[in-house]
Structure formats: structure tokens, C-alpha cells
Amino acid sequence: MRVNIIYDSKYGNNKKIAKYVGNSFENNNVKVFFVKDTDPDYIRDADLYIFSTPTQVGKATKKMRKFVKNLNVDGRNVKYGLITTYSKEKTDSLAELEMKLKSKGFEKATENLKLKVDGKKGNLEDGYEKKIDKFLERVT
Ligand SMILES: Cc1cc2nc3c(=O)[nH]c(=O)nc-3n(C[C@H](O)[C@H](O)[C@H](O)COP(=O)(O)O)c2cc1C
């Protein structure tokens, strides 16, 4: 299985998550991309996409929303999983991304994972690794 992991991150928490996710897959077909350095046209080749984004102003970041808007998989059967971090309360911050992904033919692999950070800058909540492990069990 080919897996692309795309993250955005201002303070490093989603970067940490993306790296953890990347290291959790045992095969070599896993790539981790920072959204700002990545052109959606060049990463069309995966079977599974995992997105990890901060919640900012109640939504995924602008860069992540733009990226997903421009990502096309040409009608292939592709799955996705979504992770977000938040500092206040759990909101429906991923709804817009989900709608976009669905409209492009992506299939949701599992329920979204929402991880709390302590204040704007983090750290991530205790036990986040276990939550990611469970998320990945459901995704794959
Ligand atoms: C401009 C901005 C807006 C934010 N808005 C929200 C928000 O609406 N709800 C929330 O729970 N956290 C909000 N936060 C906190 C972020 O969710 C938190 O900084 C982020 O999850 C940390 O991830 P990162 O280290 O990968 O950047 C906001 C942070 C910034 C910088």
C-alpha cells in the first residue's frame, strides 16, 4: 500500500504527529509531506492519504484547505484519514475538508482523530501515541 501523509503545522505538533504516523508503517511506500513545500499535482499516486492539520479559527488551516482543493486522484479508489489538533473545544473543524474529499471520490477510511494540545503551542495530550495507533489500526 502506498501512503502519503500530508501535514500542516505552526508550532510543530502536527509535524510530530505526521512523523509518528510515518514511522508506524512498516513498508517503504510511505512518504511524509509538509503542505507548504508540496505541490498536489506531484503526489497523486497513493492508495491512502492521511492529513494532519491544526484547527485554526474553527477549520483546517488555509494551506491545507487549498491543498485538498487542488488535489485530484482522477477517479481512482483512494482512501483518506483525517487528524486534527485543537486547543479549546472539539469542533467540527474538518467538515469542509471531508466534503471536498468526498466530492473528489475519496473514501473515508475511519472516524477522524482529534487530539488536544495544551494552549496554542502544545504539548500534545498525554497518550496521543496510543490514540494514533488505534486510529491507524482502523485506517489500514
Ligand atoms: C490563528 C490561530 C487560530 C486558532 N484557532 C483555534 C480554534 O478555533 N479552535 C481551537 O481549538 N484552537 C485554535 N487554535 C489553536 C491551534 O489549534 C493549535 O495552535 C494547533 O492545534 C497546534 O498545532 P501545531 O503545533 O501543529 O501548529 C488556533 C491557533 C492559531 C495560531
The ligand as an SDF file (V2000), in Angstrom:
LIG
                    3D

 31 33  0  0  0  0  0  0  0  0999 V2000
   -4.5470   31.6530   14.2010 C   0  0  0  0  0  0  0  0  0  0  0  0
   -4.9190   30.5080   15.1090 C   0  0  0  0  0  0  0  0  0  0  0  0
   -6.2680   30.1980   15.2910 C   0  0  0  0  0  0  0  0  0  0  0  0
   -6.6500   29.1470   16.1460 C   0  0  0  0  0  0  0  0  0  0  0  0
   -7.9720   28.8380   16.2780 N   0  0  0  0  0  0  0  0  0  0  0  0
   -8.3500   27.7750   17.0540 C   0  0  0  0  0  0  0  0  0  0  0  0
   -9.7050   27.3880   17.1490 C   0  0  0  0  0  0  0  0  0  0  0  0
  -10.6170   27.9700   16.5270 O   0  0  0  0  0  0  0  0  0  0  0  0
  -10.0300   26.3360   17.9610 N   0  0  0  0  0  0  0  0  0  0  0  0
   -9.0770   25.6630   18.6560 C   0  0  0  0  0  0  0  0  0  0  0  0
   -9.4300   24.7120   19.3630 O   0  0  0  0  0  0  0  0  0  0  0  0
   -7.7590   26.0050   18.5870 N   0  0  0  0  0  0  0  0  0  0  0  0
   -7.3750   27.0330   17.7890 C   0  0  0  0  0  0  0  0  0  0  0  0
   -6.0420   27.3760   17.6860 N   0  0  0  0  0  0  0  0  0  0  0  0
   -5.0260   26.5730   18.3610 C   0  0  0  0  0  0  0  0  0  0  0  0
   -4.4540   25.5390   17.3830 C   0  0  0  0  0  0  0  0  0  0  0  0
   -5.3880   24.5100   17.2130 O   0  0  0  0  0  0  0  0  0  0  0  0
   -3.1170   24.9870   17.8750 C   0  0  0  0  0  0  0  0  0  0  0  0
   -2.1630   26.0440   17.8220 O   0  0  0  0  0  0  0  0  0  0  0  0
   -2.6740   23.8270   16.9860 C   0  0  0  0  0  0  0  0  0  0  0  0
   -3.5390   22.7500   17.1400 O   0  0  0  0  0  0  0  0  0  0  0  0
   -1.2500   23.3900   17.2930 C   0  0  0  0  0  0  0  0  0  0  0  0
   -0.8140   22.5790   16.2420 O   0  0  0  0  0  0  0  0  0  0  0  0
    0.6070   22.8610   15.5610 P   0  0  0  0  0  0  0  0  0  0  0  0
    1.6270   22.7990   16.6590 O   0  0  0  0  0  0  0  0  0  0  0  0
    0.8140   21.7470   14.5880 O   0  0  0  0  0  0  0  0  0  0  0  0
    0.5870   24.2020   14.9020 O   0  0  0  0  0  0  0  0  0  0  0  0
   -5.6550   28.4230   16.8580 C   0  0  0  0  0  0  0  0  0  0  0  0
   -4.2890   28.7550   16.6540 C   0  0  0  0  0  0  0  0  0  0  0  0
   -3.9200   29.7690   15.8040 C   0  0  0  0  0  0  0  0  0  0  0  0
   -2.4520   30.0990   15.6090 C   0  0  0  0  0  0  0  0  0  0  0  0
  1  2  1  0
  2  3  1  0
  2 30  2  0
  3  4  2  0
  4  5  1  0
  4 28  1  0
  5  6  2  0
  6  7  1  0
  6 13  1  0
  7  8  2  0
  7  9  1  0
  9 10  1  0
 10 11  2  0
 10 12  1  0
 12 13  2  0
 13 14  1  0
 14 15  1  0
 14 28  1  0
 15 16  1  0
 16 17  1  0
 16 18  1  0
 18 19  1  0
 18 20  1  0
 20 21  1  0
 20 22  1  0
 22 23  1  0
 23 24  1  0
 24 25  2  0
 24 26  1  0
 24 27  1  0
 28 29  2  0
 29 30  1  0
 30 31  1  0
M  END
$$$$
